[in-house]
């Protein structure tokens, strides 16, 4: 079929195929790879990969201990907050990994924060934060 680009208009309809092609004849420099329109899309490539692996390990351990996706059932937000703060305090006092399972304290903090973020959408009825504190 040939290339995907024309030299005539910005966009040109190929009558035989009914497809729209981009005109990149004014493009400076070599084209590397295909065209992909990513403007306005979430940039998952910006997330810290090693930290995400640690958080996934924490969720994997949780699944082994409590069952797959048990956290999705919900719990009082104060329980997650307390856990998050205990792990954060352990990290703040100089610890890196939980001696019980060798997982990074900050992976557990991040996991609890992710669950709380999700609960804001899925379990608002379990919000037991002190009223009027904000």
C-alpha positions as CSV (number, residue, x, y, z in Angstrom):
1,X,0.0,0.0,0.0
2,X,2.9,2.4,0.5
3,X,3.4,5.1,3.0
4,X,0.9,6.7,5.2
5,X,1.7,10.3,4.3
6,X,0.8,12.6,1.4
7,X,2.5,15.7,0.0
8,X,-0.6,17.7,-1.0
9,X,-2.8,18.9,1.9
10,X,-2.5,18.8,5.7
11,X,-5.0,15.9,5.5
12,X,-6.0,14.1,2.4
13,X,-8.7,11.5,1.9
14,X,-7.6,8.5,0.0
15,X,-10.6,7.9,-2.3
16,X,-9.8,4.2,-2.9
17,X,-9.4,3.3,0.8
18,X,-11.5,5.9,2.6
19,X,-8.6,6.7,5.0
20,X,-7.3,10.0,6.1
21,X,-3.5,10.5,5.8
22,X,-1.3,13.1,7.5
23,X,0.9,15.4,5.4
24,X,4.3,15.6,7.0
25,X,6.1,17.1,4.0
26,X,6.8,20.2,6.0
27,X,8.2,18.2,8.9
28,X,11.9,19.0,9.6
29,X,14.2,16.1,10.5
30,X,13.7,12.4,10.2
31,X,10.6,10.8,11.4
32,X,11.2,8.2,14.0
33,X,8.4,5.7,14.3
34,X,4.8,6.2,13.5
35,X,2.5,9.1,14.3
36,X,0.7,8.9,17.7
37,X,-1.5,11.6,19.1
38,X,-1.0,11.7,22.8
39,X,-1.8,15.3,23.7
40,X,-4.1,15.5,26.7
41,X,-3.6,11.8,27.6
42,X,-2.3,10.6,31.0
43,X,1.4,10.1,31.1
44,X,1.9,6.8,32.8
45,X,5.5,6.8,31.6
46,X,6.2,9.5,34.1
47,X,5.5,7.3,37.1
48,X,8.5,6.0,39.1
49,X,8.9,2.4,38.0
50,X,10.9,1.0,40.9
51,X,8.5,2.5,43.4
52,X,5.5,1.0,41.6
53,X,7.2,-2.4,41.7
54,X,7.5,-2.0,45.5
55,X,3.8,-1.0,45.8
56,X,2.8,-4.0,43.6
57,X,4.9,-6.2,46.0
58,X,3.0,-4.8,49.0
59,X,-0.4,-5.5,47.3
60,X,0.8,-9.0,46.4
61,X,1.8,-9.7,50.0
62,X,-1.6,-8.4,51.0
63,X,-3.3,-10.8,48.6
64,X,-1.3,-13.7,50.1
65,X,-2.3,-12.7,53.6
66,X,-5.9,-11.6,53.2
67,X,-7.0,-12.8,49.8
68,X,-7.0,-11.3,46.3
69,X,-8.5,-7.8,46.2
70,X,-9.7,-8.0,49.8
71,X,-8.9,-4.3,50.2
72,X,-11.7,-3.5,47.7
73,X,-14.3,-4.6,50.2
74,X,-13.5,-1.4,52.1
75,X,-12.7,-0.6,55.7
76,X,-12.9,2.4,57.9
77,X,-10.6,5.1,56.6
78,X,-9.2,5.6,60.1
79,X,-7.7,2.1,60.0
80,X,-5.8,2.8,56.8
81,X,-4.8,6.2,58.0
82,X,-3.4,4.7,61.2
83,X,-1.4,2.1,59.2
84,X,-0.1,4.7,56.8
85,X,1.0,6.9,59.7
86,X,2.7,4.0,61.5
87,X,4.7,3.1,58.4
88,X,5.5,6.7,57.7
89,X,6.7,7.2,61.3
90,X,8.9,4.0,61.0
91,X,10.4,5.5,57.9
92,X,10.8,8.9,59.5
93,X,12.7,7.4,62.4
94,X,15.3,6.0,60.0
95,X,13.9,2.7,58.9
96,X,13.8,1.6,55.3
97,X,12.2,-1.8,55.2
98,X,9.6,-3.5,57.5
99,X,11.4,-6.2,59.4
100,X,8.4,-8.4,59.2
101,X,8.5,-8.8,55.4
102,X,11.4,-6.7,54.1
103,X,9.0,-4.5,52.1
104,X,9.9,-0.8,52.0
105,X,7.9,1.2,54.5
106,X,7.2,3.8,51.8
107,X,5.7,1.2,49.6
108,X,3.2,0.5,52.4
109,X,2.6,4.2,52.8
110,X,1.9,4.6,49.1
111,X,-0.4,1.5,49.1
112,X,-2.5,2.8,51.9
113,X,-2.6,6.2,50.2
114,X,-3.8,4.6,47.0
115,X,-6.5,2.7,48.8
116,X,-7.7,5.9,50.6
117,X,-7.8,7.7,47.2
118,X,-9.9,4.8,45.8
119,X,-12.2,4.7,48.8
120,X,-13.1,8.3,48.2
121,X,-14.9,7.0,45.1
122,X,-15.9,3.5,46.1
123,X,-16.5,3.7,49.9
124,X,-17.5,7.2,51.0
125,X,-19.7,5.6,53.6
126,X,-16.7,4.4,55.5
127,X,-15.2,7.9,55.9
128,X,-14.8,8.2,59.6
129,X,-12.5,11.2,59.6
130,X,-13.1,13.7,62.5
131,X,-15.8,16.1,61.4
132,X,-14.9,19.8,61.2
133,X,-11.2,19.1,61.4
134,X,-10.4,20.8,58.0
